[in-house]
């Protein structure tokens, strides 16, 4: 039993928590309200260095490959984050994730206003938000959770 507890603590210590000065519970609640879904993922990292500060949802949800919506490639949200860490460019994409158009995927990424942080998010499913809507909803979530330093 003690071994299992130690293993859980070790994993928690390696998991990203929240950006400095941000309450993890507030951020979780704001993100959940904005794009909460078992098939969504949000990553926040420092621009330039790529230091990961936050992950919303599990490794399983975040490690799924989805259509890139930019061609035939499939990508993971971490790959979009890596691109955004370097470019700091906003991305809002949407497309079908199933050939029969029964499911879709939305991608959103970009800088977080007033900070040196960037984010990348993915939502997939039969009720996935388009990328532009995800970006708008996350902008509000970042303000509510006091991640964004925008006026």
HELIX and SHEET records of a PDB file:
HELIX    1   1 UNK A    2  UNK A   14  1                                  13    
HELIX    2   2 UNK A   24  UNK A   35  1                                  12    
HELIX    3   3 UNK A   59  UNK A   62  1                                   4    
HELIX    4   4 UNK A   77  UNK A   87  1                                  11    
HELIX    5   5 UNK A  131  UNK A  144  1                                  14    
SHEET    1   A 5 UNK A  52  UNK A  56  0                                        
SHEET    2   A 5 UNK A  40  UNK A  46 -1                                        
SHEET    3   A 5 UNK A 117  UNK A 125 -1                                        
SHEET    4   A 5 UNK A 104  UNK A 111 -1                                        
SHEET    5   A 5 UNK A  91  UNK A  96 -1                                        
SHEET    1   B 2 UNK A  66  UNK A  67  0                                        
SHEET    2   B 2 UNK A  74  UNK A  75 -1                                        
END                                                                             
